[in-house]
Amino acid sequence: MPQFAPPDWLPLLFADQHAIRNVIRGMHGRPNTVDTGELGTALLIFCLFFVSVWGIARLFMKPEGGNPNSVSGLLRELCRGHQLSKADWWLLTRLARHHQLTDPAALFLEPHWLDPHQCGASWQRHAARLKNLQLTLFAGLASPYQGPRT
């Protein structure tokens, strides 16, 4: 089995040359003059530099508004297009999970998904909000709910 040996230049990337030279001198029987403060400072500066570059890259490479091609991004854009609140978006997200919909856009196409009687007893406390959502999303279409909006 081959053994992995790091290249000779690898330590130069991670520390100050003087600190490495002092470590090598210490291994050859010369007086050990390794200054751990300098080595620690060099490692700290390297780590801070790496974290800063990583944070800036994440900040600038992140698309605004999330990924619109994702399922949650599509649902968010549909809610924004219909001028629904974040509370309504969260309710629709939970409802899509409850119905195990692979495409939550079906909530905007088929009114029966918003029927609290099909959702079970745990959704009865949200019946008024679901009714309002159904009437808002499907205004002018035949709805299983009869009567005025509340």
N, C-alpha and C positions, 0 to 999 in steps of 0.2 A: 504494500500500500504506500503510495507516495506521500511524503510529508510536506506540509505547507510551510514554506519559509517566506516571511514578508520581505519585500525588497529593501535594499540598503537605504534607499532615499526616503522611505516612509516616515522615520522619526523626524526628519527635517520639516515635514509638514505640520507636525503637531507641537513642536516646542522650539525654544530658542536654541541656537547652535552652541552658545556658551554653556548652557545647562547640560546639553548632551556631551560636550567635550569634558565637562567636569565629571559626569557619570563615568565616562570611559577612563579617565585618569584614576578614578577611584577603584576601578576594576583592575588596574595594572599595579596596584600596590602603592601608588602615590597617595599623598594625603587627600582625604575626601573633602572636597570643598563644594559639594553640591548645595546649592541654595534652593531649598524647596519653595521658598517664597516666590522666586522668579519663575520657577516651573509652574507653580499654581497660578500665578498671574497670567502666564502665557496660555495655559489651558482655559482659564476663565475668559480671557479675551477671545479665544477661538470659539468657545461655546456661545458667547454673546453674539459674535458675528454670525455664526451659523443660525441661531434662533432668529436674529433680526432679518436675515435674508429669507428664511423660511416664512416668517410672518408677513413680510412685504409681498412675497410671491403669492401667498394665499389670499391676501387682501386684493391684489390687482388681478389675479387670475380667476377669481370667483365671479360667475356671471350674476348680473343684477337680477334680483327676483327669483333666484334659484334656477334649477334646471327646468325649462318649460317643456322638455320632452319627457319628463318623468310623469308618473301617474299623479303624484301629489301636486306637481307643477301645473298639470292640465286642470285639475280640480280648482286650484288657486286662481288660475286665469279665468276659468268659467265663472267663478264666484265674483271676481273683479268685474268681468264683463256684464254680469247681471246686477252689479252694485249691491252685493250682499255683504253683510258685516263679517268680521272675523269669527264671531260667535256662531253665525250661520255656517261658515266654512268648516268650523270645528265639528258642528253637529252633522253636517253632510259627510265629513271624513269618517266619523264614528259610524254613521249609518251605512256607508259603503263597506266598512269593515264588518259590520253586523251581518249584512247580506252577502258577504264574501264576494263582492263584485271585483272582477279583474279589471274592468273599465268603469271607473266611477262616473264617467260622462253619462252613463245610462240613467243616473239620477235626474239629469236635465232633459232626458228624452222620453222617459217612461214614468208617468205620474204615479203608477201603483207602487213604486219603491218608497214613496213618501207617505204611504198609508200607514198610520200607526197601528191599525188592527192587524196588518201583516207582519209587523215588527215584534209583536209579543208584548207581554205584560210590562216588561222593564222599560218599554218606550212610551207607555201611556202618559207618563208625566211630561213628555215632550209633545203631546198630541196637538196642543194649540200652536206651537212653533212649527211643527210639521205641516199643519193645515195652512198656516200663513205662507210658508215656503212653497207649498204646492200651488196655492192660489196666485202667488207672485210669479212663479216660473211658468205656469201654464195658464195665464190670464187669457180669457177668451176661448179656451178649449173646454171640451166636456170634462168635468171633474167629478169624482165620486162624492165630493163634498158639496152639499147643497146649502144654500143660505149665504148671508152676507159675510164679508171678512170681519175678523175681530182683531 
